[in-house]
Amino acid sequence: MFASTQDGDHSVVNKPAPTGDGKMKAVRFHGKEDLRLEDIPEPQCGKGQIKIKPAWCGICGSDLHEYIGSQTLCISSLQPFEPDE
């Protein structure tokens, strides 16, 4: 498996992906004002899938409302990103 990064001149460089202990960090929502940073098993890629490593992420206003408990979202399962057919 290879990971793409950018070098100083912004060209794409392929290099072997780092090997780890098979775990990754995840911030998980457990209820009102209860977010936890947890070590979870790193997902493995299947055929036709890729793994990305975000440099950063953000939240929107609805995330904040859910955190403080003023809005309740019904989350029944994880929804993977799927390409449009």
N, C-alpha and C positions, 0 to 999 in steps of 0.2 A: 504494500500500500504506500502511496506517496502523498505528501502534503504540499500544497502550493503556498508560497509566501512571496512577498515582494522584497527585492533587494533595493539598494540605494537609488538606482536609476528607474525604479518602478516597473521593471520587467518581471514577468512571472518566472519563478525558479521552482523546479520540482526537486524535492529531496525526500528521503525516507521519513515517514511519519514517526514521531517519538513513541517509544514503547513505555508503557507505564505499568502500574499494578492492577490494571483492569477496572479502576474506579475513576469517577469524576465527581465534581462538585455540582450540586443542584440546590437552588432555592425553592423550597416547597411551601405551599399554602396549606396550613392545618386548621384554619378557622380565623375568626375575628382577631385582628392584630397579632396573629401568630404565624410568622414566616420563619422558617428554619433552614440554615445552610447545612446540607447533609452530604455525606459521601454515599454515592449509589453506584451500582454496577454500570460500567460503560457499555452502551448499546453496541452491538456488532452489526455491520452492514450485511445485507443480503444481496442477492443478484439484482442489478439495476439500481442500487441505492448508493448514496454517498454520505460521508460523515463530514460535518463542518465544525469549525472551532471559531465561534463568534469572538471578535475583538471587544465588543461591547454590546449592550442591549439597553432598552429603555422601557418605560412604562407609560401608560396613558391615563387619563382621568378616571376611566371606569375601573382600572386596577386599584387606584387609591380608594375609590368608593367601596370596592369589595373588601379591601384591607380593613377599613374602619367600620365596616358592617352596615353601611347605609344602603347597600345594594346587594342583593343575593343572586348570584349566578348559579345555575344548575349545571354542575360539572359531573357528568356520569362516567366519563372515561377519557383517556388521553386521545387526542386526535392528531395523527401523523400528517405531515405535509405530503400531499399527493399531487403529482403532475396532472394537468388537464389532459384528457384523452381526446 
